[in-house]
Amino acid sequence: MTADEFKAWANKYGLSIEEAGAVLGTSRANAFKFANGSRPVSKSAYYNAEAIDLLGKEKSLKLIQKRLA
């Protein structure tokens, strides 16, 4: 996952970079590094994003809300 893909994934679900990091199980600092390209997106964050995408829109949104609570 590239920095642009990471930002597009966050945008797809209406998340800020910070929120995307929280949902994908990474720190705020790492999320911003992923977004600006200074650090490659970790495999675990990438796999979490893929798993969320596989759930379908309704279930994905429920899971995202649960992880942000």
Sequence and secondary structure as in RCSB ss.txt:
>XXXX:A:sequence
MTADEFKAWANKYGLSIEEAGAVLGTSRANAFKFANGSRPVSKSAYYNAEAIDLLGKEKSLKLIQKRLA
>XXXX:A:secstr
  HHHHHHHHHHTT  HHHHHHHHT  HHHHHHHHHTSS   HHHHHHHHHHHHT HHHHHHHHHHHH 
